[in-house]
Amino acid sequence: MARLTHAEQIEQSYDLAMMALADYLMHERDAVATVATLIRILDRDSLRDAITEVLVDSRVHPRPKTDLPART
């Protein structure tokens, strides 16, 4: 199985969290079970590592600011 990139890991966790919330809303799932599921999703070391790597990378390699007016 291919290893997910950091961005893909974050996106996958977001998708899993949205599915847990949809299950709660659509299937009248227990709120306590839903919160426990969300905590399990968000409390993974791999997710924390992915978020940290994305944040560090953005500090080390900042994107150019395209919304600034051109200097004259």
N, C-alpha and C positions, 0 to 999 in steps of 0.2 A: 504494500500500500504506500502511496506517495505521501511524503511529509507535507503538511500544509504550511504555507507562508504565515508570517505573523498576522498580516492583514486578514488572511483567510481564517485563521483561528479566531480572531476577534469577530469576524462576520458570522462564523458558525455559532459562536456563543450567543450572539445577538439573535440569530434565527431560532436557536433552542429556547431562549428566554421568551421570545414572541410566541412560540408554539405552546409553551407552558401557560402563558397568559390566555391564549386562545382556548386551551382546554378548560381553564377555569371559567371563562365567560360562556363558552358554547355548551359545555357539558356539565355545568354547575358543579365543578370539582371543589373539593374542600379547600378553603383558603389556607389552612395550616400546611397542607400537603403541597400546595402551589408555592408558598413561600419557601418551604424546605427544598423544593426542586430548584427554585431560582437561586437559593444560596449555594446549592451544590454546583450549579452551572458557573456562578460567579466566583466561587472559592477554589477554582482549579489553579494549580501552580502554573500550568501551561498558559492559561489566559493571562495571569499576572505577568509572566515572563514576556509574552507577546506584546502586551500593552507597554511594558517598560522598554522593550527594544524599539518599538515604534516611536515612543517619546524621546528616547536617547538619540535615535537616528534623526529625528526632526531637529534636535538641538545641534547635532554635529554637522548635518547637511541640510541647513534651512532652505526652503524653497524661495525662489525670487518673488518679491512682492509685486504682483502685476497690477494691483489696484492703486498704486501711487501715481500721481501725475508725472509726466515726463519733465525732467529738469531742463531748463533753458539757459 
